[in-house]
Amino acid sequence: YGKWSEKYGGYFKQSEMRELIRYAALRNIEIIPEIDLPGHSRNIASVHPEIRCNYPPDTVSTNGYDYRSAWCVAREENYALLGDILGELCELFPSEYIHVGGDEVDMSQWERCPDCRALMKREGMTDPHRLEDLFMERMAAILRSHGKRPAVWNEAVRTGAFARECRVHGWESVKACLDATAKGYRTVVMPGQYFYFDMRQSPREDGHDWAAIFDAKKVYGFGFTEFSPEQMRNVEGLQGAFFSEAYVSHEPEKPDYLDYMLFPRVCALARIAWSGNAEGWDAYYEELKGKHYDRMAAMGIRFRLFPPKVGYGDGAFTASADDGSAIYYLMDGSPEEHPYTAPVRTGKPHLYRFYSRYGTARSPYVADKSRWRTITPAVAITTSMGESAKFPYANAESYKGLSRTRRACRQQDWIRYTFGEPVRCREMYLQTGNRQLPKTIVTTGYAEVSYDGATFERAGELEMGSITLRPGRPVKAVRIVSTCDDNGTPYVTIQPPQVKPAL
Protein backbone atom coordinates (compact mmCIF):
# COMPACT_ATOMS: atom_id res chain seq x y z
CA TYR A 1 0.00 0.00 0.00
CA GLY A 2 1.23 3.49 -0.60
CA LYS A 3 2.70 5.84 -3.16
CA TRP A 4 3.50 3.30 -5.86
CA SER A 5 7.32 3.22 -6.15
CA GLU A 6 7.90 6.13 -3.75
CA LYS A 7 8.66 5.49 -0.10
CA TYR A 8 6.55 7.43 2.36
CA GLY A 9 5.65 7.55 6.03
CA GLY A 10 7.44 8.52 9.20
CA TYR A 11 6.62 9.09 12.84
CA PHE A 12 5.42 11.65 15.35
CA LYS A 13 7.39 12.67 18.38
CA GLN A 14 5.31 12.50 21.54
CA SER A 15 5.49 16.29 21.81
CA GLU A 16 4.13 16.63 18.26
CA MET A 17 1.30 14.21 18.94
CA ARG A 18 0.35 16.03 22.15
CA GLU A 19 0.15 19.26 20.17
CA LEU A 20 -2.14 17.58 17.61
CA ILE A 21 -4.34 16.24 20.40
CA ARG A 22 -4.62 19.74 21.90
CA TYR A 23 -5.32 21.28 18.49
CA ALA A 24 -8.14 18.80 17.86
CA ALA A 25 -9.60 19.13 21.36
CA LEU A 26 -10.02 22.89 20.91
CA ARG A 27 -12.24 22.01 17.93
CA ASN A 28 -14.29 19.42 19.85
CA ILE A 29 -12.51 16.53 18.10
CA GLU A 30 -11.20 13.58 20.08
CA ILE A 31 -8.30 11.71 18.46
CA ILE A 32 -8.53 7.96 19.13
CA PRO A 33 -5.52 5.85 18.13
CA GLU A 34 -5.86 2.42 16.58
CA ILE A 35 -3.30 -0.37 16.48
CA ASP A 36 -4.87 -3.20 14.52
CA LEU A 37 -4.43 -6.50 16.38
CA PRO A 38 -3.89 -9.45 16.17
CA GLY A 39 -4.07 -9.39 12.34
CA HIS A 40 -2.96 -6.63 9.95
CA SER A 41 0.40 -6.77 11.73
CA ARG A 42 2.77 -7.59 8.86
CA ASN A 43 4.52 -4.25 9.37
CA ILE A 44 5.61 -4.84 12.97
CA ALA A 45 6.31 -8.51 12.18
CA SER A 46 8.88 -7.42 9.61
CA VAL A 47 10.71 -5.60 12.43
CA HIS A 48 9.97 -8.17 15.16
CA PRO A 49 9.64 -11.50 13.30
CA GLU A 50 9.59 -13.33 16.61
CA ILE A 51 5.98 -12.26 17.22
CA ARG A 52 4.77 -14.68 14.52
CA CYS A 53 3.69 -18.27 14.99
CA ASN A 54 6.15 -21.10 15.49
CA TYR A 55 6.40 -22.78 12.09
CA PRO A 56 8.48 -22.16 8.97
CA PRO A 57 6.63 -19.93 6.53
CA ASP A 58 6.12 -20.62 2.84
CA THR A 59 8.20 -17.92 1.19
CA VAL A 60 8.40 -19.48 -2.28
CA SER A 61 5.31 -17.63 -3.50
CA THR A 62 6.65 -14.28 -2.28
CA ASN A 63 10.24 -14.79 -3.46
CA GLY A 64 11.58 -14.91 0.10
CA TYR A 65 9.22 -12.54 1.93
CA ASP A 66 7.41 -13.72 5.07
CA TYR A 67 3.84 -12.61 4.36
CA ARG A 68 2.31 -13.76 7.66
CA SER A 69 0.36 -11.00 9.36
CA ALA A 70 -0.90 -12.23 12.75
CA TRP A 71 0.54 -12.19 16.25
CA CYS A 72 1.00 -15.63 17.81
CA VAL A 73 -1.62 -15.96 20.55
CA ALA A 74 0.37 -18.58 22.46
CA ARG A 75 3.60 -16.62 22.79
CA GLU A 76 3.60 -15.02 26.25
CA GLU A 77 6.38 -12.59 25.37
CA ASN A 78 4.02 -10.96 22.86
CA TYR A 79 1.82 -9.68 25.66
CA ALA A 80 4.76 -8.01 27.38
CA LEU A 81 5.63 -6.19 24.14
CA LEU A 82 2.00 -5.22 23.60
CA GLY A 83 1.80 -4.02 27.18
CA ASP A 84 4.66 -1.63 26.47
CA ILE A 85 3.12 -0.40 23.20
CA LEU A 86 -0.43 0.05 24.50
CA GLY A 87 0.82 1.50 27.78
CA GLU A 88 2.61 4.26 25.87
CA LEU A 89 -0.55 5.01 23.87
CA CYS A 90 -2.70 5.08 27.00
CA GLU A 91 -0.37 7.59 28.63
CA LEU A 92 -0.23 9.76 25.52
CA PHE A 93 -3.90 9.87 24.46
CA PRO A 94 -6.61 11.17 26.83
CA SER A 95 -9.38 9.35 24.94
CA GLU A 96 -11.52 6.91 26.90
CA TYR A 97 -11.15 4.30 24.17
CA ILE A 98 -8.11 2.82 22.45
CA HIS A 99 -8.95 0.94 19.24
CA VAL A 100 -7.24 -2.46 19.13
CA GLY A 101 -8.65 -3.77 15.83
CA GLY A 102 -9.77 -7.38 15.66
CA ASP A 103 -10.65 -7.51 11.94
CA GLU A 104 -9.64 -9.76 9.06
CA VAL A 105 -7.40 -12.10 11.05
CA ASP A 106 -5.84 -14.91 9.01
CA MET A 107 -6.54 -17.68 11.52
CA SER A 108 -4.98 -20.35 9.30
CA GLN A 109 -1.68 -19.18 10.78
CA TRP A 110 -2.87 -20.19 14.25
CA GLU A 111 -4.18 -23.50 12.93
CA ARG A 112 -0.71 -24.32 11.57
CA CYS A 113 1.08 -23.25 14.76
CA PRO A 114 1.86 -26.11 17.20
CA ASP A 115 1.90 -23.68 20.13
CA CYS A 116 -1.53 -22.22 19.26
CA ARG A 117 -2.96 -25.71 18.73
CA ALA A 118 -1.62 -26.76 22.12
CA LEU A 119 -3.17 -23.67 23.72
CA MET A 120 -6.52 -24.49 22.14
CA LYS A 121 -6.31 -28.02 23.50
CA ARG A 122 -5.46 -26.81 27.03
CA GLU A 123 -8.39 -24.37 26.95
CA GLY A 124 -10.81 -26.91 25.49
CA MET A 125 -11.26 -24.88 22.28
CA THR A 126 -12.22 -26.23 18.87
CA ASP A 127 -12.83 -22.93 17.08
CA PRO A 128 -9.84 -20.64 16.30
CA HIS A 129 -12.19 -17.66 16.74
CA ARG A 130 -11.95 -18.41 20.45
CA LEU A 131 -8.23 -17.74 20.24
CA GLU A 132 -9.07 -14.23 19.07
CA ASP A 133 -11.44 -13.90 22.03
CA LEU A 134 -8.60 -14.89 24.35
CA PHE A 135 -6.15 -12.48 22.68
CA MET A 136 -8.58 -9.57 22.75
CA GLU A 137 -9.40 -10.18 26.41
CA ARG A 138 -5.69 -9.86 27.13
CA MET A 139 -5.70 -6.53 25.24
CA ALA A 140 -8.75 -5.39 27.24
CA ALA A 141 -6.97 -6.28 30.50
CA ILE A 142 -3.94 -4.19 29.49
CA LEU A 143 -6.17 -1.23 28.66
CA ARG A 144 -8.19 -1.70 31.82
CA SER A 145 -5.02 -1.49 33.91
CA HIS A 146 -4.50 1.98 32.41
CA GLY A 147 -8.09 3.09 32.93
CA LYS A 148 -9.06 2.68 29.26
CA ARG A 149 -11.70 0.76 27.32
CA PRO A 150 -11.19 -1.20 24.08
CA ALA A 151 -12.76 -0.28 20.76
CA VAL A 152 -12.84 -3.10 18.18
CA TRP A 153 -14.03 -3.96 14.70
CA ASN A 154 -17.17 -6.07 14.49
CA GLU A 155 -15.36 -9.41 13.84
CA ALA A 156 -13.98 -9.27 17.40
CA VAL A 157 -17.48 -9.78 18.85
CA ARG A 158 -18.66 -12.43 16.41
CA THR A 159 -18.77 -15.13 19.09
CA GLY A 160 -20.34 -12.75 21.62
CA ALA A 161 -17.74 -13.75 24.20
CA PHE A 162 -15.82 -10.45 24.32
CA ALA A 163 -16.40 -8.05 27.20
CA ARG A 164 -19.42 -5.74 26.91
CA GLU A 165 -17.28 -2.80 28.03
CA CYS A 166 -15.88 -2.56 24.51
CA ARG A 167 -17.24 -0.36 21.75
CA VAL A 168 -17.83 -2.01 18.39
CA HIS A 169 -17.24 -0.33 15.03
CA GLY A 170 -19.51 -2.14 12.57
CA TRP A 171 -17.81 -1.86 9.19
CA GLU A 172 -18.57 -5.06 7.28
CA SER A 173 -22.28 -4.58 6.67
CA VAL A 174 -25.58 -3.42 8.12
CA LYS A 175 -26.04 -7.04 9.22
CA ALA A 176 -22.85 -6.86 11.28
CA CYS A 177 -24.17 -3.74 13.03
CA LEU A 178 -27.49 -5.44 13.69
CA ASP A 179 -25.65 -8.44 15.15
CA ALA A 180 -23.47 -6.34 17.47
CA THR A 181 -26.34 -4.21 18.76
CA ALA A 182 -28.50 -7.31 19.30
CA LYS A 183 -25.72 -8.81 21.44
CA GLY A 184 -25.76 -5.72 23.63
CA TYR A 185 -22.58 -4.01 22.42
CA ARG A 186 -22.38 -0.24 22.13
CA THR A 187 -21.92 0.12 18.38
CA VAL A 188 -20.69 2.77 15.99
CA VAL A 189 -22.62 2.15 12.78
CA MET A 190 -20.34 2.52 9.74
CA PRO A 191 -21.16 -0.12 7.08
CA GLY A 192 -18.76 0.17 4.17
CA GLN A 193 -21.48 0.16 1.53
CA TYR A 194 -22.77 3.51 2.86
CA PHE A 195 -19.96 5.21 4.74
CA TYR A 196 -16.58 4.12 3.38
CA PHE A 197 -15.72 7.22 1.41
CA ASP A 198 -12.75 5.62 -0.36
CA MET A 199 -15.33 3.78 -2.49
CA ARG A 200 -15.77 5.15 -5.99
CA GLN A 201 -18.88 7.24 -6.68
CA SER A 202 -19.68 5.90 -10.14
CA PRO A 203 -18.28 2.95 -12.10
CA ARG A 204 -15.64 4.94 -14.00
CA GLU A 205 -14.33 7.17 -11.22
CA ASP A 206 -11.37 6.39 -9.01
CA GLY A 207 -11.81 4.52 -5.75
CA HIS A 208 -12.40 1.07 -4.33
CA ASP A 209 -15.50 -0.92 -5.24
CA TRP A 210 -15.35 -3.96 -2.92
CA ALA A 211 -18.11 -2.60 -0.64
CA ALA A 212 -20.23 -0.67 -3.14
CA ILE A 213 -20.23 2.17 -5.67
CA PHE A 214 -22.20 5.08 -4.27
CA ASP A 215 -22.60 8.84 -4.17
CA ALA A 216 -24.06 11.29 -1.64
CA LYS A 217 -27.61 10.30 -2.52
CA LYS A 218 -27.07 6.76 -1.24
CA VAL A 219 -25.33 8.05 1.90
CA TYR A 220 -28.36 10.22 2.63
CA GLY A 221 -30.64 7.23 2.06
CA PHE A 222 -29.27 5.21 4.98
CA GLY A 223 -31.85 4.48 7.64
CA PHE A 224 -32.24 2.42 10.79
CA THR A 225 -35.37 0.65 9.56
CA GLU A 226 -34.10 -2.81 10.52
CA PHE A 227 -33.01 -1.84 14.05
CA SER A 228 -35.41 -2.55 16.90
CA PRO A 229 -35.90 0.05 19.67
CA GLU A 230 -33.69 -2.06 21.94
CA GLN A 231 -30.95 -2.20 19.30
CA MET A 232 -31.20 1.56 18.75
CA ARG A 233 -30.38 2.06 22.43
CA ASN A 234 -27.02 0.41 21.68
CA VAL A 235 -26.22 2.66 18.70
CA GLU A 236 -23.40 5.02 19.63
CA GLY A 237 -23.66 6.99 16.40
CA LEU A 238 -22.60 7.00 12.76
CA GLN A 239 -19.09 7.18 11.33
CA GLY A 240 -17.54 7.72 7.92
CA ALA A 241 -14.19 6.26 6.95
CA PHE A 242 -11.41 7.07 4.52
CA PHE A 243 -8.26 4.98 4.66
CA SER A 244 -5.06 6.83 4.01
CA GLU A 245 -3.47 4.32 1.62
CA ALA A 246 -6.17 5.26 -0.89
CA TYR A 247 -5.14 8.89 -0.44
CA VAL A 248 -1.35 8.69 -0.60
CA SER A 249 -1.52 6.93 -3.97
CA HIS A 250 -3.27 10.05 -5.35
CA GLU A 251 -0.81 12.90 -4.81
CA PRO A 252 -1.50 13.70 -1.14
CA GLU A 253 0.29 17.03 -1.49
CA LYS A 254 -2.90 18.22 -3.22
CA PRO A 255 -6.30 18.34 -1.49
CA ASP A 256 -8.20 17.55 -4.68
CA TYR A 257 -8.65 13.81 -4.33
CA LEU A 258 -9.49 13.77 -0.62
CA ASP A 259 -11.95 16.67 -0.99
CA TYR A 260 -13.55 15.10 -4.04
CA MET A 261 -14.09 11.76 -2.29
CA LEU A 262 -15.39 13.22 0.99
CA PHE A 263 -17.63 16.09 -0.08
CA PRO A 264 -20.60 16.18 -0.34
CA ARG A 265 -20.88 12.59 0.94
CA VAL A 266 -19.73 13.65 4.39
CA CYS A 267 -22.33 16.45 4.34
CA ALA A 268 -25.05 13.86 3.80
CA LEU A 269 -23.64 11.72 6.61
CA ALA A 270 -23.63 14.67 9.00
CA ARG A 271 -27.22 15.50 8.14
CA ILE A 272 -28.63 12.02 8.76
CA ALA A 273 -26.52 11.61 11.90
CA TRP A 274 -27.96 14.81 13.36
CA SER A 275 -31.54 14.75 12.14
CA GLY A 276 -32.31 11.77 9.92
CA ASN A 277 -33.60 11.86 6.35
CA ALA A 278 -37.37 12.19 6.70
CA GLU A 279 -37.43 15.30 4.49
CA GLY A 280 -36.42 13.17 1.50
CA TRP A 281 -33.57 13.42 -0.98
CA ASP A 282 -35.13 16.01 -3.30
CA ALA A 283 -35.52 18.54 -0.48
CA TYR A 284 -32.03 17.86 0.85
CA TYR A 285 -30.49 18.14 -2.63
CA GLU A 286 -32.03 21.60 -3.02
CA GLU A 287 -30.48 22.59 0.31
CA LEU A 288 -27.15 21.08 -0.73
CA LYS A 289 -27.11 23.18 -3.91
CA GLY A 290 -28.58 26.30 -2.32
CA LYS A 291 -26.44 26.47 0.82
CA HIS A 292 -23.65 23.91 1.05
CA TYR A 293 -22.18 24.40 -2.43
CA ASP A 294 -21.42 28.09 -1.90
CA ARG A 295 -20.18 27.45 1.64
CA MET A 296 -17.77 24.73 0.46
CA ALA A 297 -16.60 26.80 -2.49
CA ALA A 298 -15.88 29.73 -0.15
CA MET A 299 -13.83 27.37 2.02
CA GLY A 300 -11.81 26.23 -0.99
CA ILE A 301 -13.08 22.66 -0.78
CA ARG A 302 -12.67 20.87 -4.12
CA PHE A 303 -15.90 18.92 -3.83
CA ARG A 304 -17.68 16.66 -6.29
CA LEU A 305 -20.66 17.77 -8.34
CA PHE A 306 -23.26 15.38 -9.64
CA PRO A 307 -22.56 14.79 -13.35
CA PRO A 308 -24.38 16.86 -15.97
CA LYS A 309 -27.00 15.14 -18.13
CA VAL A 310 -25.66 14.49 -21.63
CA GLY A 311 -27.54 13.11 -24.62
CA TYR A 312 -26.52 12.30 -28.18
CA GLY A 313 -28.92 12.09 -31.10
CA ASP A 314 -29.29 13.27 -34.68
CA GLY A 315 -25.54 13.88 -34.84
CA ALA A 316 -25.38 16.32 -31.93
CA PHE A 317 -24.67 16.39 -28.17
CA THR A 318 -26.95 18.23 -25.76
CA ALA A 319 -25.98 18.82 -22.13
CA SER A 320 -27.59 20.34 -19.04
CA ALA A 321 -26.91 20.74 -15.31
CA ASP A 322 -29.46 21.38 -12.57
CA ASP A 323 -27.07 23.00 -10.08
CA GLY A 324 -26.03 26.18 -11.87
CA SER A 325 -22.65 24.76 -12.84
CA ALA A 326 -20.88 25.60 -16.11
CA ILE A 327 -20.46 22.71 -18.57
CA TYR A 328 -17.31 22.06 -20.61
CA TYR A 329 -16.26 19.43 -23.12
CA LEU A 330 -12.99 17.97 -24.41
CA MET A 331 -12.10 16.05 -27.55
CA ASP A 332 -9.58 13.22 -27.56
CA GLY A 333 -6.16 14.27 -28.74
CA SER A 334 -6.42 17.80 -27.35
CA PRO A 335 -6.15 19.15 -23.80
CA GLU A 336 -8.24 22.22 -24.71
CA GLU A 337 -11.51 22.69 -22.83
CA HIS A 338 -14.47 24.21 -24.63
CA PRO A 339 -17.41 25.89 -22.85
CA TYR A 340 -20.70 24.24 -23.74
CA THR A 341 -23.05 26.93 -25.04
CA ALA A 342 -25.08 25.10 -27.69
CA PRO A 343 -25.52 21.56 -29.05
CA VAL A 344 -22.21 20.13 -30.28
CA ARG A 345 -22.43 18.50 -33.69
CA THR A 346 -20.21 15.50 -34.46
CA GLY A 347 -20.28 12.18 -36.23
CA LYS A 348 -17.77 10.70 -33.77
CA PRO A 349 -19.42 10.90 -30.34
CA HIS A 350 -16.93 8.49 -28.73
CA LEU A 351 -14.23 11.20 -28.91
CA TYR A 352 -16.06 13.61 -26.56
CA ARG A 353 -16.15 13.99 -22.77
CA PHE A 354 -18.26 16.47 -20.80
CA TYR A 355 -18.04 17.70 -17.22
CA SER A 356 -19.19 20.68 -15.14
CA ARG A 357 -17.57 23.16 -12.74
CA TYR A 358 -18.96 25.29 -9.92
CA GLY A 359 -16.41 27.39 -8.05
CA THR A 360 -13.83 24.97 -6.67
CA ALA A 361 -15.96 21.92 -7.52
CA ARG A 362 -16.09 19.69 -10.55
CA SER A 363 -18.10 16.71 -11.75
CA PRO A 364 -16.87 13.41 -13.16
CA TYR A 365 -16.66 13.03 -16.91
CA VAL A 366 -19.73 11.83 -18.79
CA ALA A 367 -19.88 10.71 -22.39
CA ASP A 368 -21.94 8.88 -24.96
CA LYS A 369 -22.21 5.15 -24.33
CA SER A 370 -20.15 4.51 -27.48
CA ARG A 371 -17.08 5.85 -25.67
CA TRP A 372 -17.29 3.22 -22.93
CA ARG A 373 -18.59 0.26 -24.93
CA THR A 374 -16.29 -2.76 -24.79
CA ILE A 375 -16.24 -6.11 -26.55
CA THR A 376 -15.39 -9.52 -25.09
CA PRO A 377 -13.41 -11.49 -27.67
CA ALA A 378 -12.56 -15.08 -26.74
CA VAL A 379 -9.23 -15.07 -24.92
CA ALA A 380 -6.97 -17.61 -23.21
CA ILE A 381 -4.72 -16.41 -20.38
CA THR A 382 -1.48 -18.21 -19.55
CA THR A 383 1.43 -17.18 -17.31
CA SER A 384 4.80 -18.34 -16.09
CA MET A 385 3.60 -17.89 -12.48
CA GLY A 386 1.07 -20.70 -12.18
CA GLU A 387 -2.64 -20.42 -11.50
CA SER A 388 -4.55 -19.80 -8.27
CA ALA A 389 -7.07 -22.55 -7.53
CA LYS A 390 -9.37 -20.03 -5.81
CA PHE A 391 -9.13 -17.35 -8.54
CA PRO A 392 -8.55 -19.27 -11.79
CA TYR A 393 -7.78 -17.66 -15.12
CA ALA A 394 -11.30 -18.54 -16.27
CA ASN A 395 -12.55 -15.56 -14.20
CA ALA A 396 -10.72 -13.00 -16.33
CA GLU A 397 -11.11 -15.04 -19.54
CA SER A 398 -14.89 -14.88 -19.13
CA TYR A 399 -14.74 -11.14 -18.31
CA LYS A 400 -16.60 -11.85 -15.06
CA GLY A 401 -13.97 -11.34 -12.35
CA LEU A 402 -10.35 -11.20 -11.35
CA SER A 403 -7.77 -13.98 -11.57
CA ARG A 404 -4.59 -14.58 -9.61
CA THR A 405 -1.30 -16.31 -10.20
CA ARG A 406 0.14 -18.87 -7.79
CA ARG A 407 3.12 -16.70 -6.83
CA ALA A 408 4.54 -13.20 -7.11
CA CYS A 409 6.30 -12.01 -10.24
CA ARG A 410 10.04 -12.14 -10.81
CA GLN A 411 12.17 -10.77 -13.61
CA GLN A 412 11.08 -12.06 -17.02
CA ASP A 413 7.87 -13.62 -15.70
CA TRP A 414 5.03 -13.08 -18.13
CA ILE A 415 1.26 -12.98 -18.57
CA ARG A 416 0.00 -13.82 -22.06
CA TYR A 417 -3.44 -13.07 -23.51
CA THR A 418 -4.09 -15.11 -26.69
CA PHE A 419 -7.24 -14.25 -28.62
CA GLY A 420 -9.23 -16.87 -30.49
CA GLU A 421 -9.24 -14.65 -33.57
CA PRO A 422 -7.20 -11.51 -34.28
CA VAL A 423 -8.91 -8.58 -32.56
CA ARG A 424 -9.42 -5.27 -34.32
CA CYS A 425 -9.83 -2.53 -31.73
CA ARG A 426 -9.08 1.12 -31.09
CA GLU A 427 -7.92 0.55 -27.51
CA MET A 428 -6.96 -2.32 -25.21
CA TYR A 429 -6.38 -1.84 -21.48
CA LEU A 430 -4.43 -4.52 -19.60
CA GLN A 431 -4.48 -4.26 -15.82
CA THR A 432 -2.69 -6.10 -13.04
CA GLY A 433 -3.68 -5.56 -9.40
CA ASN A 434 -6.61 -3.41 -8.35
CA ARG A 435 -6.98 -0.01 -9.93
CA GLN A 436 -6.92 1.84 -6.64
CA LEU A 437 -3.71 0.63 -4.99
CA PRO A 438 -0.13 -0.37 -5.83
CA LYS A 439 -0.64 -3.92 -4.55
CA THR A 440 -0.51 -7.37 -6.23
CA ILE A 441 0.66 -5.72 -9.45
CA VAL A 442 3.54 -6.35 -11.80
CA THR A 443 5.50 -3.51 -10.21
CA THR A 444 7.65 -2.73 -13.24
CA GLY A 445 7.49 -4.23 -16.70
CA TYR A 446 6.45 -3.75 -20.29
CA ALA A 447 3.91 -5.03 -22.82
CA GLU A 448 4.48 -6.76 -26.13
CA VAL A 449 2.06 -7.18 -29.03
CA SER A 450 1.89 -10.03 -31.55
CA TYR A 451 -0.07 -9.79 -34.76
CA ASP A 452 0.56 -13.41 -35.80
CA GLY A 453 0.66 -15.14 -32.39
CA ALA A 454 4.34 -16.05 -32.82
CA THR A 455 6.51 -12.92 -32.98
CA PHE A 456 6.17 -10.12 -30.42
CA GLU A 457 7.23 -6.49 -30.54
CA ARG A 458 7.57 -4.15 -27.57
CA ALA A 459 4.59 -1.79 -27.24
CA GLY A 460 5.24 0.28 -24.11
CA GLU A 461 6.10 0.37 -20.40
CA LEU A 462 3.69 -0.48 -17.62
CA GLU A 463 2.41 2.42 -15.56
CA MET A 464 1.20 1.51 -12.08
CA GLY A 465 0.95 -2.13 -13.13
CA SER A 466 -1.16 -1.45 -16.23
CA ILE A 467 -0.97 -0.27 -19.81
CA THR A 468 -3.26 1.08 -22.54
CA LEU A 469 -2.48 -0.15 -26.06
CA ARG A 470 -3.74 1.37 -29.30
CA PRO A 471 -2.78 -1.16 -31.95
CA GLY A 472 -2.93 -0.11 -35.59
CA ARG A 473 -4.01 -3.54 -36.87
CA PRO A 474 -5.69 -6.71 -35.55
CA VAL A 475 -3.95 -8.27 -32.57
CA LYS A 476 -3.59 -12.02 -32.05
CA ALA A 477 -1.81 -11.93 -28.67
CA VAL A 478 -0.41 -9.53 -26.08
CA ARG A 479 2.06 -10.20 -23.30
CA ILE A 480 3.03 -8.43 -20.08
CA VAL A 481 6.66 -9.04 -19.06
CA SER A 482 7.93 -8.34 -15.53
CA THR A 483 11.21 -6.52 -14.86
CA CYS A 484 10.92 -6.59 -11.03
CA ASP A 485 12.18 -9.11 -8.48
CA ASP A 486 8.84 -9.43 -6.64
CA ASN A 487 5.82 -7.35 -5.62
CA GLY A 488 5.75 -7.94 -1.85
CA THR A 489 2.71 -10.23 -2.02
CA PRO A 490 2.14 -13.95 -2.81
CA TYR A 491 0.52 -13.44 -6.22
CA VAL A 492 -0.27 -11.14 -9.14
CA THR A 493 -3.87 -10.12 -9.75
CA ILE A 494 -5.03 -10.23 -13.38
CA GLN A 495 -8.08 -8.23 -14.41
CA PRO A 496 -10.10 -8.99 -17.55
CA PRO A 497 -8.79 -7.10 -20.59
CA GLN A 498 -10.89 -4.09 -21.54
CA VAL A 499 -11.20 -3.98 -25.32
CA LYS A 500 -12.86 -1.05 -27.08
CA PRO A 501 -14.01 -1.77 -30.64
CA ALA A 502 -12.78 0.10 -33.65
CA LEU A 503 -15.30 2.75 -34.71
Helices and strands as residue ranges (DSSP letters): H 14-25, E 34-37, H 42-47, G 49-51, H 76-92, E 97-101, H 108-112, H 114-122, H 129-145, E 149-153, G 154-157, E 167-170, H 174-182, E 186-189, H 192-195, H 216-220, H 229-232, E 235-238, H 245-248, H 256-262, H 265-275, H 281-287, I 288-292, H 293-298, E 309-313, E 316-320, E 326-331, E 338-339, E 344-345, G 349-351, E 352-358, E 361-362, H 369-372, E 379-383, H 393-397, E 403-404, E 414-423, E 425-431, E 445-450, E 457-461, E 466-469, E 475-482, E 493-494, E 498-501
